[in-house]
Amino acid sequence: MSEPRYPPPPPPSQQPPPSQQPPASQQSPASQPGGGYTPQSMPAQPAAKPSAYWPLTIISFLGSLIIGGFAMYFSAQVKSRWNAGNYEGARKASKTALILGIIGVAIGVIVIASISSSSGS
């Protein structure tokens, strides 16, 4: 049994005539003019900047210097990350500032309550 003979492929320098080429929408990106490069658009800026919770972090700093200090650091990071275009980082810094602010205030309340209860004896 003999194998069927296929015509040899055309040399790579020859392209099929325009009538045989697929429409531009079906061509691969490499075959489009410009090598298929399409500029990536920047992500759209979210509607509102997240809160830095400055009043909470300042009160937290008065209640617990260490925790409040960290809360203030993250509050400061919200604006700088937002202006740099790191929107997700700004949201994370805002959430961290809120959590640390609440913890700092809670520690301050516990310390004040323990001091006032021990001095009342």
TIKOLLO-874412 format. One record per residue: x, y, z of N, C-alpha, C in turn. Coordinates in steps of 0.05 Angstrom, whole numbers, plus 5000, padded with zeros to 4 digits. Layout:
% residues N
<n_east: X | n_north: Y | n_up: Z | ca_east: X | ca_north: Y | ca_up: Z | c_east: X | c_north: Y | c_up: Z> $
...
This chain:
% residues 121
<n_east: 5016 | n_north: 4977 | n_up: 5000 | ca_east: 5000 | ca_north: 5000 | ca_up: 5000 | c_east: 5018 | c_north: 5025 | c_up: 5000> $
<n_east: 5012 | n_north: 5043 | n_up: 4983 | ca_east: 5028 | ca_north: 5067 | ca_up: 4981 | c_east: 5015 | c_north: 5090 | c_up: 4997> $
<n_east: 5032 | n_north: 5107 | n_up: 5009 | ca_east: 5021 | ca_north: 5129 | ca_up: 5024 | c_east: 5012 | c_north: 5151 | c_up: 5006> $
<n_east: 4990 | n_north: 5165 | n_up: 5013 | ca_east: 4981 | ca_north: 5187 | ca_up: 4996 | c_east: 5002 | c_north: 5210 | c_up: 4996> $
<n_east: 5005 | n_north: 5222 | n_up: 4973 | ca_east: 5024 | ca_north: 5244 | ca_up: 4971 | c_east: 5009 | c_north: 5271 | c_up: 4974> $
<n_east: 5020 | n_north: 5287 | n_up: 4991 | ca_east: 5008 | ca_north: 5313 | ca_up: 4995 | c_east: 5026 | c_north: 5333 | c_up: 4980> $
<n_east: 5014 | n_north: 5356 | n_up: 4971 | ca_east: 5031 | ca_north: 5376 | ca_up: 4959 | c_east: 5050 | c_north: 5388 | c_up: 4980> $
<n_east: 5074 | n_north: 5395 | n_up: 4972 | ca_east: 5092 | ca_north: 5407 | ca_up: 4992 | c_east: 5082 | c_north: 5434 | c_up: 5001> $
<n_east: 5087 | n_north: 5441 | n_up: 5026 | ca_east: 5077 | ca_north: 5466 | ca_up: 5037 | c_east: 5091 | c_north: 5489 | c_up: 5022> $
<n_east: 5077 | n_north: 5513 | n_up: 5020 | ca_east: 5090 | ca_north: 5536 | ca_up: 5007 | c_east: 5113 | c_north: 5546 | c_up: 5024> $
<n_east: 5132 | n_north: 5558 | n_up: 5011 | ca_east: 5155 | ca_north: 5569 | ca_up: 5026 | c_east: 5145 | c_north: 5590 | c_up: 5045> $
<n_east: 5159 | n_north: 5594 | n_up: 5068 | ca_east: 5150 | ca_north: 5613 | ca_up: 5089 | c_east: 5148 | c_north: 5642 | c_up: 5079> $
<n_east: 5163 | n_north: 5649 | n_up: 5059 | ca_east: 5163 | ca_north: 5676 | ca_up: 5049 | c_east: 5137 | c_north: 5683 | c_up: 5034> $
<n_east: 5123 | n_north: 5663 | n_up: 5025 | ca_east: 5098 | ca_north: 5668 | ca_up: 5010 | c_east: 5074 | c_north: 5668 | c_up: 5029> $
<n_east: 5057 | n_north: 5688 | n_up: 5027 | ca_east: 5033 | ca_north: 5688 | ca_up: 5042 | c_east: 5009 | c_north: 5683 | c_up: 5024> $
<n_east: 4988 | n_north: 5672 | n_up: 5033 | ca_east: 4965 | ca_north: 5667 | ca_up: 5016 | c_east: 4954 | c_north: 5694 | c_up: 5006> $
<n_east: 4941 | n_north: 5695 | n_up: 4984 | ca_east: 4930 | ca_north: 5720 | ca_up: 4974 | c_east: 4909 | c_north: 5731 | c_up: 4994> $
<n_east: 4904 | n_north: 5757 | n_up: 4993 | ca_east: 4885 | ca_north: 5769 | ca_up: 5013 | c_east: 4858 | c_north: 5756 | c_up: 5013> $
<n_east: 4849 | n_north: 5744 | n_up: 4991 | ca_east: 4823 | ca_north: 5732 | ca_up: 4990 | c_east: 4822 | c_north: 5707 | c_up: 5007> $
<n_east: 4845 | n_north: 5695 | n_up: 5012 | ca_east: 4846 | ca_north: 5670 | ca_up: 5028 | c_east: 4854 | c_north: 5675 | c_up: 5057> $
<n_east: 4861 | n_north: 5699 | n_up: 5065 | ca_east: 4869 | ca_north: 5705 | ca_up: 5092 | c_east: 4843 | c_north: 5709 | c_up: 5109> $
<n_east: 4844 | n_north: 5700 | n_up: 5134 | ca_east: 4820 | ca_north: 5705 | ca_up: 5151 | c_east: 4817 | c_north: 5734 | c_up: 5157> $
<n_east: 4793 | n_north: 5743 | n_up: 5164 | ca_east: 4788 | ca_north: 5771 | ca_up: 5171 | c_east: 4806 | c_north: 5779 | c_up: 5194> $
<n_east: 4811 | n_north: 5805 | n_up: 5197 | ca_east: 4829 | ca_north: 5816 | ca_up: 5217 | c_east: 4820 | c_north: 5808 | c_up: 5245> $
<n_east: 4794 | n_north: 5805 | n_up: 5250 | ca_east: 4785 | ca_north: 5797 | ca_up: 5277 | c_east: 4792 | c_north: 5769 | c_up: 5284> $
<n_east: 4798 | n_north: 5752 | n_up: 5264 | ca_east: 4804 | ca_north: 5724 | ca_up: 5269 | c_east: 4834 | c_north: 5718 | c_up: 5267> $
<n_east: 4850 | n_north: 5738 | n_up: 5259 | ca_east: 4879 | ca_north: 5734 | ca_up: 5257 | c_east: 4891 | c_north: 5733 | c_up: 5285> $
<n_east: 4914 | n_north: 5720 | n_up: 5287 | ca_east: 4928 | ca_north: 5719 | ca_up: 5312 | c_east: 4940 | c_north: 5746 | c_up: 5317> $
<n_east: 4945 | n_north: 5753 | n_up: 5343 | ca_east: 4956 | ca_north: 5779 | ca_up: 5349 | c_east: 4983 | c_north: 5784 | c_up: 5336> $
<n_east: 4999 | n_north: 5763 | n_up: 5332 | ca_east: 5026 | ca_north: 5767 | ca_up: 5320 | c_east: 5024 | c_north: 5774 | c_up: 5290> $
<n_east: 5002 | n_north: 5767 | n_up: 5277 | ca_east: 4999 | ca_north: 5774 | ca_up: 5249 | c_east: 4987 | c_north: 5801 | c_up: 5244> $
<n_east: 4978 | n_north: 5815 | n_up: 5265 | ca_east: 4967 | ca_north: 5841 | ca_up: 5262 | c_east: 4989 | c_north: 5862 | c_up: 5261> $
<n_east: 4984 | n_north: 5885 | n_up: 5249 | ca_east: 5005 | ca_north: 5906 | ca_up: 5248 | c_east: 5013 | c_north: 5914 | c_up: 5276> $
<n_east: 5038 | n_north: 5919 | n_up: 5279 | ca_east: 5049 | ca_north: 5927 | ca_up: 5305 | c_east: 5057 | c_north: 5902 | c_up: 5322> $
<n_east: 5056 | n_north: 5879 | n_up: 5311 | ca_east: 5064 | ca_north: 5855 | ca_up: 5326 | c_east: 5045 | c_north: 5845 | c_up: 5347> $
<n_east: 5020 | n_north: 5855 | n_up: 5346 | ca_east: 5000 | ca_north: 5846 | ca_up: 5365 | c_east: 5001 | c_north: 5860 | c_up: 5392> $
<n_east: 5017 | n_north: 5881 | n_up: 5395 | ca_east: 5019 | ca_north: 5895 | ca_up: 5420 | c_east: 4994 | c_north: 5912 | c_up: 5424> $
<n_east: 4981 | n_north: 5908 | n_up: 5446 | ca_east: 4958 | ca_north: 5925 | ca_up: 5453 | c_east: 4964 | c_north: 5937 | c_up: 5480> $
<n_east: 4964 | n_north: 5963 | n_up: 5483 | ca_east: 4971 | ca_north: 5975 | ca_up: 5509 | c_east: 4949 | c_north: 5967 | c_up: 5530> $
<n_east: 4959 | n_north: 5961 | n_up: 5553 | ca_east: 4940 | ca_north: 5953 | ca_up: 5575 | c_east: 4930 | c_north: 5979 | c_up: 5588> $
<n_east: 4905 | n_north: 5981 | n_up: 5591 | ca_east: 4894 | ca_north: 6005 | ca_up: 5604 | c_east: 4897 | c_north: 6002 | c_up: 5634> $
<n_east: 4901 | n_north: 6024 | n_up: 5648 | ca_east: 4904 | ca_north: 6023 | ca_up: 5677 | c_east: 4877 | c_north: 6017 | c_up: 5689> $
<n_east: 4876 | n_north: 6004 | n_up: 5712 | ca_east: 4851 | ca_north: 5999 | ca_up: 5725 | c_east: 4837 | c_north: 6025 | c_up: 5732> $
<n_east: 4811 | n_north: 6025 | n_up: 5731 | ca_east: 4796 | ca_north: 6049 | ca_up: 5737 | c_east: 4798 | c_north: 6054 | c_up: 5767> $
<n_east: 4800 | n_north: 6080 | n_up: 5774 | ca_east: 4802 | ca_north: 6088 | ca_up: 5801 | c_east: 4775 | c_north: 6083 | c_up: 5815> $
<n_east: 4776 | n_north: 6069 | n_up: 5838 | ca_east: 4751 | ca_north: 6065 | ca_up: 5853 | c_east: 4737 | c_north: 6091 | c_up: 5860> $
<n_east: 4712 | n_north: 6090 | n_up: 5867 | ca_east: 4696 | ca_north: 6114 | ca_up: 5872 | c_east: 4706 | c_north: 6131 | c_up: 5895> $
<n_east: 4713 | n_north: 6119 | n_up: 5917 | ca_east: 4720 | ca_north: 6135 | ca_up: 5940 | c_east: 4745 | c_north: 6124 | c_up: 5954> $
<n_east: 4762 | n_north: 6142 | n_up: 5964 | ca_east: 4785 | ca_north: 6135 | ca_up: 5979 | c_east: 4777 | c_north: 6124 | c_up: 6006> $
<n_east: 4789 | n_north: 6102 | n_up: 6015 | ca_east: 4781 | ca_north: 6091 | ca_up: 6042 | c_east: 4790 | c_north: 6110 | c_up: 6064> $
<n_east: 4777 | n_north: 6109 | n_up: 6086 | ca_east: 4782 | ca_north: 6126 | ca_up: 6109 | c_east: 4809 | c_north: 6118 | c_up: 6122> $
<n_east: 4823 | n_north: 6138 | n_up: 6133 | ca_east: 4848 | ca_north: 6132 | ca_up: 6147 | c_east: 4843 | c_north: 6129 | c_up: 6177> $
<n_east: 4819 | n_north: 6135 | n_up: 6186 | ca_east: 4811 | ca_north: 6132 | ca_up: 6215 | c_east: 4830 | c_north: 6147 | c_up: 6233> $
<n_east: 4837 | n_north: 6172 | n_up: 6226 | ca_east: 4856 | ca_north: 6188 | ca_up: 6242 | c_east: 4845 | c_north: 6193 | c_up: 6271> $
<n_east: 4820 | n_north: 6201 | n_up: 6275 | ca_east: 4812 | ca_north: 6205 | ca_up: 6303 | c_east: 4814 | c_north: 6180 | c_up: 6320> $
<n_east: 4806 | n_north: 6157 | n_up: 6309 | ca_east: 4808 | ca_north: 6132 | ca_up: 6323 | c_east: 4837 | c_north: 6125 | c_up: 6330> $
<n_east: 4855 | n_north: 6129 | n_up: 6311 | ca_east: 4883 | ca_north: 6121 | ca_up: 6316 | c_east: 4896 | c_north: 6140 | c_up: 6336> $
<n_east: 4888 | n_north: 6165 | n_up: 6336 | ca_east: 4899 | ca_north: 6184 | ca_up: 6356 | c_east: 4890 | c_north: 6176 | c_up: 6384> $
<n_east: 4864 | n_north: 6170 | n_up: 6387 | ca_east: 4854 | ca_north: 6161 | ca_up: 6413 | c_east: 4867 | c_north: 6135 | c_up: 6421> $
<n_east: 4872 | n_north: 6117 | n_up: 6401 | ca_east: 4885 | ca_north: 6092 | ca_up: 6407 | c_east: 4914 | c_north: 6097 | c_up: 6417> $
<n_east: 4927 | n_north: 6117 | n_up: 6405 | ca_east: 4954 | ca_north: 6124 | ca_up: 6413 | c_east: 4955 | c_north: 6133 | c_up: 6442> $
<n_east: 4934 | n_north: 6148 | n_up: 6451 | ca_east: 4933 | ca_north: 6157 | ca_up: 6478 | c_east: 4928 | c_north: 6133 | c_up: 6497> $
<n_east: 4914 | n_north: 6113 | n_up: 6488 | ca_east: 4908 | ca_north: 6089 | ca_up: 6505 | c_east: 4931 | c_north: 6069 | c_up: 6505> $
<n_east: 4944 | n_north: 6066 | n_up: 6483 | ca_east: 4966 | ca_north: 6046 | ca_up: 6482 | c_east: 4986 | c_north: 6057 | c_up: 6462> $
<n_east: 5009 | n_north: 6065 | n_up: 6472 | ca_east: 5029 | ca_north: 6078 | ca_up: 6455 | c_east: 5038 | c_north: 6060 | c_up: 6432> $
<n_east: 5043 | n_north: 6035 | n_up: 6437 | ca_east: 5054 | ca_north: 6017 | ca_up: 6417 | c_east: 5033 | c_north: 6011 | c_up: 6396> $
<n_east: 5010 | n_north: 6001 | n_up: 6404 | ca_east: 4989 | ca_north: 5994 | ca_up: 6385 | c_east: 4979 | c_north: 6019 | c_up: 6371> $
<n_east: 4976 | n_north: 6041 | n_up: 6385 | ca_east: 4967 | ca_north: 6066 | ca_up: 6373 | c_east: 4988 | c_north: 6076 | c_up: 6353> $
<n_east: 5013 | n_north: 6072 | n_up: 6358 | ca_east: 5034 | ca_north: 6080 | ca_up: 6340 | c_east: 5033 | c_north: 6065 | c_up: 6314> $
<n_east: 5028 | n_north: 6039 | n_up: 6316 | ca_east: 5025 | ca_north: 6023 | ca_up: 6291 | c_east: 5000 | c_north: 6031 | c_up: 6276> $
<n_east: 4978 | n_north: 6037 | n_up: 6291 | ca_east: 4954 | ca_north: 6045 | ca_up: 6278 | c_east: 4958 | c_north: 6072 | c_up: 6263> $
<n_east: 4973 | n_north: 6090 | n_up: 6275 | ca_east: 4978 | ca_north: 6116 | ca_up: 6261 | c_east: 4996 | c_north: 6111 | c_up: 6236> $
<n_east: 5014 | n_north: 6093 | n_up: 6238 | ca_east: 5031 | ca_north: 6087 | ca_up: 6215 | c_east: 5014 | c_north: 6078 | c_up: 6191> $
<n_east: 4995 | n_north: 6059 | n_up: 6197 | ca_east: 4978 | ca_north: 6049 | ca_up: 6175 | c_east: 4958 | c_north: 6071 | c_up: 6165> $
<n_east: 4950 | n_north: 6088 | n_up: 6183 | ca_east: 4933 | ca_north: 6111 | ca_up: 6174 | c_east: 4948 | c_north: 6128 | c_up: 6155> $
<n_east: 4973 | n_north: 6133 | n_up: 6160 | ca_east: 4989 | ca_north: 6149 | ca_up: 6142 | c_east: 4994 | c_north: 6135 | c_up: 6115> $
<n_east: 4995 | n_north: 6109 | n_up: 6115 | ca_east: 4999 | ca_north: 6094 | ca_up: 6090 | c_east: 4975 | c_north: 6095 | c_up: 6071> $
<n_east: 4951 | n_north: 6100 | n_up: 6082 | ca_east: 4927 | ca_north: 6100 | ca_up: 6065 | c_east: 4930 | c_north: 6121 | c_up: 6043> $
<n_east: 4937 | n_north: 6146 | n_up: 6050 | ca_east: 4939 | ca_north: 6168 | ca_up: 6030 | c_east: 4962 | c_north: 6163 | c_up: 6011> $
<n_east: 4985 | n_north: 6155 | n_up: 6021 | ca_east: 5008 | ca_north: 6152 | ca_up: 6003 | c_east: 5004 | c_north: 6129 | c_up: 5983> $
<n_east: 4992 | n_north: 6107 | n_up: 5992 | ca_east: 4986 | ca_north: 6084 | ca_up: 5974 | c_east: 4965 | c_north: 6092 | c_up: 5954> $
<n_east: 4944 | n_north: 6107 | n_up: 5962 | ca_east: 4923 | ca_north: 6115 | ca_up: 5944 | c_east: 4934 | c_north: 6133 | c_up: 5922> $
<n_east: 4951 | n_north: 6152 | n_up: 5930 | ca_east: 4962 | ca_north: 6171 | ca_up: 5910 | c_east: 4981 | c_north: 6157 | c_up: 5891> $
<n_east: 4994 | n_north: 6135 | n_up: 5900 | ca_east: 5012 | ca_north: 6119 | ca_up: 5883 | c_east: 4996 | c_north: 6101 | c_up: 5864> $
<n_east: 4970 | n_north: 6099 | n_up: 5867 | ca_east: 4954 | ca_north: 6081 | ca_up: 5850 | c_east: 4951 | c_north: 6053 | c_up: 5861> $
<n_east: 4960 | n_north: 6048 | n_up: 5885 | ca_east: 4958 | ca_north: 6022 | ca_up: 5898 | c_east: 4932 | c_north: 6022 | c_up: 5914> $
<n_east: 4909 | n_north: 6019 | n_up: 5900 | ca_east: 4883 | ca_north: 6021 | ca_up: 5913 | c_east: 4878 | c_north: 5998 | c_up: 5932> $
<n_east: 4886 | n_north: 5974 | n_up: 5925 | ca_east: 4883 | ca_north: 5951 | ca_up: 5942 | c_east: 4900 | c_north: 5954 | c_up: 5967> $
<n_east: 4924 | n_north: 5964 | n_up: 5964 | ca_east: 4941 | ca_north: 5969 | ca_up: 5987 | c_east: 4930 | c_north: 5990 | c_up: 6006> $
<n_east: 4917 | n_north: 6010 | n_up: 5994 | ca_east: 4905 | ca_north: 6031 | ca_up: 6011 | c_east: 4881 | c_north: 6020 | c_up: 6027> $
<n_east: 4866 | n_north: 6002 | n_up: 6014 | ca_east: 4843 | ca_north: 5990 | ca_up: 6028 | c_east: 4854 | c_north: 5972 | c_up: 6051> $
<n_east: 4875 | n_north: 5957 | n_up: 6046 | ca_east: 4886 | ca_north: 5940 | ca_up: 6067 | c_east: 4897 | c_north: 5957 | c_up: 6090> $
<n_east: 4911 | n_north: 5978 | n_up: 6084 | ca_east: 4922 | ca_north: 5996 | ca_up: 6105 | c_east: 4900 | c_north: 6008 | c_up: 6121> $
<n_east: 4878 | n_north: 6016 | n_up: 6108 | ca_east: 4855 | ca_north: 6027 | ca_up: 6122 | c_east: 4843 | c_north: 6007 | c_up: 6141> $
<n_east: 4840 | n_north: 5982 | n_up: 6132 | ca_east: 4828 | ca_north: 5961 | ca_up: 6149 | c_east: 4846 | c_north: 5955 | c_up: 6173> $
<n_east: 4873 | n_north: 5954 | n_up: 6168 | ca_east: 4892 | ca_north: 5949 | ca_up: 6189 | c_east: 4891 | c_north: 5972 | c_up: 6209> $
<n_east: 4890 | n_north: 5997 | n_up: 6200 | ca_east: 4889 | ca_north: 6020 | ca_up: 6219 | c_east: 4864 | c_north: 6018 | c_up: 6236> $
<n_east: 4841 | n_north: 6010 | n_up: 6224 | ca_east: 4816 | ca_north: 6008 | ca_up: 6239 | c_east: 4819 | c_north: 5986 | c_up: 6261> $
<n_east: 4829 | n_north: 5963 | n_up: 6253 | ca_east: 4831 | ca_north: 5941 | ca_up: 6272 | c_east: 4850 | c_north: 5948 | c_up: 6295> $
<n_east: 4874 | n_north: 5959 | n_up: 6288 | ca_east: 4893 | ca_north: 5967 | ca_up: 6309 | c_east: 4882 | c_north: 5989 | c_up: 6326> $
<n_east: 4867 | n_north: 6008 | n_up: 6314 | ca_east: 4855 | ca_north: 6030 | ca_up: 6329 | c_east: 4835 | c_north: 6019 | c_up: 6350> $
<n_east: 4819 | n_north: 6000 | n_up: 6342 | ca_east: 4799 | ca_north: 5989 | ca_up: 6361 | c_east: 4814 | c_north: 5974 | c_up: 6383> $
<n_east: 4834 | n_north: 5959 | n_up: 6376 | ca_east: 4850 | ca_north: 5944 | ca_up: 6397 | c_east: 4863 | c_north: 5963 | c_up: 6416> $
<n_east: 4875 | n_north: 5985 | n_up: 6405 | ca_east: 4888 | ca_north: 6005 | ca_up: 6423 | c_east: 4868 | c_north: 6018 | c_up: 6442> $
<n_east: 4845 | n_north: 6025 | n_up: 6432 | ca_east: 4824 | ca_north: 6037 | ca_up: 6449 | c_east: 4815 | c_north: 6017 | c_up: 6471> $
<n_east: 4812 | n_north: 5992 | n_up: 6463 | ca_east: 4803 | ca_north: 5972 | ca_up: 6482 | c_east: 4825 | c_north: 5968 | c_up: 6504> $
<n_east: 4850 | n_north: 5968 | n_up: 6496 | ca_east: 4871 | ca_north: 5965 | ca_up: 6516 | c_east: 4871 | c_north: 5990 | c_up: 6535> $
<n_east: 4867 | n_north: 6013 | n_up: 6523 | ca_east: 4866 | ca_north: 6038 | ca_up: 6540 | c_east: 4843 | c_north: 6037 | c_up: 6560> $
<n_east: 4820 | n_north: 6028 | n_up: 6551 | ca_east: 4797 | ca_north: 6025 | ca_up: 6569 | c_east: 4802 | c_north: 6005 | c_up: 6591> $
<n_east: 4815 | n_north: 5983 | n_up: 6584 | ca_east: 4821 | ca_north: 5963 | ca_up: 6605 | c_east: 4841 | c_north: 5973 | c_up: 6625> $
<n_east: 4862 | n_north: 5987 | n_up: 6615 | ca_east: 4882 | ca_north: 5999 | ca_up: 6633 | c_east: 4869 | c_north: 6019 | c_up: 6652> $
<n_east: 4853 | n_north: 6037 | n_up: 6641 | ca_east: 4840 | ca_north: 6058 | ca_up: 6657 | c_east: 4821 | c_north: 6045 | c_up: 6678> $
<n_east: 4806 | n_north: 6024 | n_up: 6669 | ca_east: 4788 | ca_north: 6011 | ca_up: 6688 | c_east: 4803 | c_north: 5996 | c_up: 6710> $
<n_east: 4825 | n_north: 5984 | n_up: 6703 | ca_east: 4840 | ca_north: 5970 | ca_up: 6724 | c_east: 4853 | c_north: 5989 | c_up: 6743> $
<n_east: 4863 | n_north: 6012 | n_up: 6733 | ca_east: 4875 | ca_north: 6032 | ca_up: 6751 | c_east: 4854 | c_north: 6044 | c_up: 6770> $
<n_east: 4831 | n_north: 6050 | n_up: 6759 | ca_east: 4810 | ca_north: 6062 | ca_up: 6775 | c_east: 4798 | c_north: 6042 | c_up: 6796> $
<n_east: 4797 | n_north: 6017 | n_up: 6789 | ca_east: 4787 | ca_north: 5998 | ca_up: 6808 | c_east: 4807 | c_north: 5991 | c_up: 6830> $
<n_east: 4833 | n_north: 5992 | n_up: 6824 | ca_east: 4853 | ca_north: 5986 | ca_up: 6844 | c_east: 4857 | c_north: 6009 | c_up: 6863> $
<n_east: 4853 | n_north: 6033 | n_up: 6854 | ca_east: 4857 | ca_north: 6057 | ca_up: 6871 | c_east: 4833 | c_north: 6062 | c_up: 6889> $
<n_east: 4811 | n_north: 6049 | n_up: 6884 | ca_east: 4786 | ca_north: 6054 | ca_up: 6900 | c_east: 4787 | c_north: 6038 | c_up: 6926> $
<n_east: 4806 | n_north: 6021 | n_up: 6932 | ca_east: 4805 | ca_north: 6005 | ca_up: 6956 | c_east: 4813 | c_north: 6020 | c_up: 6980> $
